[in-house]
């Protein structure tokens, strides 16, 4: 019977298309992963990969073998880990991907209580503004918005992501003589804008704003004053008085409460979808992942974070 190490090296290499990437995920050297796969091929008597200096692709036999394994390897690994680690208690490294601003303000403050409840779990938080591939990159959980729910993933909603228009008092004093009263989003076009390019199209994305009456307005910014690729940088630029910015309420609420930013057209906002917890839908979900998902969803519900971040609640 094949060793678990050989099978794991094969599956992770097939998922990532690289011995090196598989090695990083498994905590091994690329040479060790390659050796395990070669041993598996020798034992089976078939070639599972086509190798070249630039690529690693499955052969027809390799594709059939991977399909046959299915989720079996993950189930075996999690069953072993669950029964042998800490007498079945949640344990191990929990790899989490989350955007810097949201993660530091709304996730990190809860980690103390989580660690008290589950001291054998070691959270590894990676703060980055991108949509990770949970399976290929070895993440247990991703937190954010806009993730495609590919087969194998499920999501638990934490709150809605609402964008609102804000600017600093200094900017409004300079451009509008301190006037903060704007009745319609079209009046924003006369002001300087801080914007972010879409990672998919490279363009500044138009945003549809809606008011409490259900009226819509498509805001298209012809020429931003400043472009950036980071929502935290957009917030900082607004605080420095460079112009108007559409940012998520999660980024704005603290600065609105302090008076460092002022909300413009307060009856209008843009709903860009849910902020969710994403994780694998495998049948035997690791206990460390399951307890973290339940903990964070429960904590957000207790503190009514979704209500606090709703555009109608932020002033």
N, C-alpha and C positions, 0 to 999 in steps of 0.2 A: 504493500500500500504506500502511496506517495506521502511524503512528509508535508506537514502544514506549511513549513517555510518555503518549500518549492512551489506549492500551489499559490501561496500568497505573493511570491515574487512574480509569478506568471500573471496573475490577475491585476496586480497594481501596475505592472509594465504595460499590459494591454490597455488599461484605463487611461494611462498618461501618455502612451506612445513613446516611452523613453525609459531606459534602465536607470539613468541618472535621477529623473523625477521620482521613479518608484523607490529608489534608494533613499532619497530625502524623506519621503513619506514613511518608510519603514525603519529609518534610523540605521541603515546599512551602507556599505560602500557599493558603488556601481558594479565593481568586479564581483562582489559576493552575489548580487542579484543576478547578474549575467550567468554566473556559475550555477546558481540554483535552477535557472531556466534551462540551461544546457543539460543539467542532470535530469530534469523532468523530461525533456525531449528524448534523451538517451533511453530513459526507462520506458517511455511510451512507444519509442521506435518511430516517431513522426516529427517533422519540423513544424513548430508552432509559430515562428516568426520569420519574416524575410528581413534580413539585416543589411544595412548599408551604412556608409559613413555619416549620412545625414538623417536617416529615418529608420523607424522600426515599425513594421506593419505585420498584422496577423496574416498567416496563410489561411487557406480555406479550412484546413483541419483545426487551426488555432481558433478561428471564429466559431466553429462547431463546438469545440471544447469549452470556450468561454461561455457560450450560450447554455451548454449543458450544466455548467457549474452554477450559473444564475446567482442567486443570493445565498447559495449554500455555504460558501466560504465565510461570508460575513456572519451568518447565523452561528456557525461553529465557533468562530472567534469570540463572539459576544457571549455565547453560552459558557465558554471556558472562562472568560474574564469575569463573568457575573458570579460564577460558582467558586472561583478560586481567589478572587481579590477581596480582601477585607470581609470575608464570610458573606459575600453577596451584597454588601453595602456599596452605595455609589462611591467610586474611586477612579483615580487616573487623571490624565490631562484632558481638559475640556477646551478644545480649540474653537474660538469664537471670532467671527469677523463682524465689525461694526464701524460705522462712520465716526470720525473723531469727535465732532461736536455732540451728536446725539449720544454716543457711547459714554463720553466723559460726564455729561450732564444728567443722563437718565438711566444708564446701566451701571457704571462704576460705583455710584453711591450705594447701590444695593448689594455689592459683592461682599461687604463685611458680614451682613446677616446670612448670606448664602454660605460663606465659609464657616460660620459658626454652626450652621445646621449640617453641613457636609464637609468636615475637615479633611477628609481623604481625597477630595476633588481639588485639582489644581487648575484654575481657569487660566487660559492663555489667550488674552485679548489682543487682537491685531486690529489697529485703528487705520482704516483706509477707505477712500471714497471710490470703491469699485464693486462690481457684482462678481463675487468669486464663484468658482465651480466647486461646490461643496464636496462632491465625490472625488473628482480628480485631484483636488488640492488638500484633501484630508481634513476639512473643517467639520466639526460636529454641529455647529449652529451658525447661521448668518442672520444679522438683524439689519433691516433696512427696507427700502421700497423699490418697486420696479423689477423685482426678480421674476424671471420666467419660470412658471411652475412646470418644469420638465418632468417626465416620468421618473418616479423615485423620490420626489420632493413633496412636502406638505407645508402649509403655512398656518400660523396662528396670529391673528391680527392684534396689534397692541393699541394703535391709534390711527387716525387719518392724518395724512400729510397735507396741510393747508398752507398755501403761499399767500403772503400779504405784502403790500407796498409800504416801505418805511424809509425814513431819511433822518438825518441828524438835525437838531435845532439850529446848529451853525449854518448848515447848508440852506435850510428854509429861510433863515434870516437874510442870507446873501442873495438868494434867487427870488424869494417871494415876500421880502420885507417882513418875515416872520409869519406870514399868513399860512395857516395849516388847513384851511377849509377847501377841500376839493370835493365836488359833488359827483363827478363821473370819472372813470378811468381814462377817458380820452384826454383829460386835462393833464395826465402824466406825461404825455408825448412832448409837452413843452419843456420838460425838465431833463437833466442829465441822468443817464442810466448806467448802472453797474450790472453786467450780465455775464452769463456763463454759456460757453458753446456746448451743444449736444455732443456727447461722445460718439453717438451713432452717425450723425450727419455732418458735424463740424460747423453747424449753423446755430445762430441764436434762436432758440425755440419760441414760437409764439405761445402765449398763454391765454386761455379762456377764463375770464373772471366772471363770477356770478354774484348777484346780491340776494338779499332775503326775499325779494319779490319773485325771484326766478329769472330775472333778466340776465342775458349773457353779453359779454363784450370781449372780442378777440384783440388782445393787446400785442401789437407787433412793434418792436423797437427798431427803427431804421438804422441808427448809428449809435451804439453804446459809447459812453465816454471811456469806460474801462471794461476789459474782458479778463476773466480768470477761469480756472478750471476747478475751483474749490469753493464750496458754500461758506466755509468759515472765513475765507479770504474776502468773499463778497460782503459778509457781515462787518468785517473789520474795515473795509473800504467805506462802507456807509457810516460807520462810527467816526471815521476820519473826515467826513463831510464831502466826499467825492460825488455824491449823487443819490438817486433813488434806487432801491433794490427790491426785487421780489424775493423774499426768503421765507423759509418754513417757520411757522410759529414757534417750533422748538428752539430755533436759533434766536428768535426775536424777543420772546416773552421777558427774559431777564432784563434786557436793555430798555424795553418799554416801561417796565415797572420802575426802573431807576431814572427814567427821563432822558437817557442817552440817545434813544431813538423815538421817533414819533410816527404813529401810524397814519397813513394817508388813505383817503376814500375808505373809511372804516367799515362800510357796509358791504364791501366787495372783497372777494378772495378767490383763489384758484385751488380746487381739490385735485391733487395729482396722484391720489390712490392711497392704499394702506401702508402703514409701517408695520412690518410683520417679523415674526420669528420663523425662519426657514430651517428645516431639518429633514433627515431621511425618513421615508415612510416604511423602512424595513420592519418586519414583523417583530423581531426581537431588538427593540431600540435599547441601546446601552442605558443602564440606570442613571449614569451621570448626566446624560442628555435629557432623559425624561424628567428628572427632578429639577433640572435647571429651567426647562421650558415651563413646567407647572409653577415653579417659584416665581419667575419673572412675570408671567401672565397674571398670576394671582396678585403680585405686588402692584402692578399697573392698575389692576381692577380696584384694589383697596384704596389706592391713592387717587383714583379717578383721573388718571393722566390723560385719557382720551378726551374727557370733558374740558380739562384745563388747556389742552392744545387746540381745541376747536376754535376756528376763526371768530365765531360769535362771542367767545369768552375772553378773547385777547384784546385789550385796549391800551 
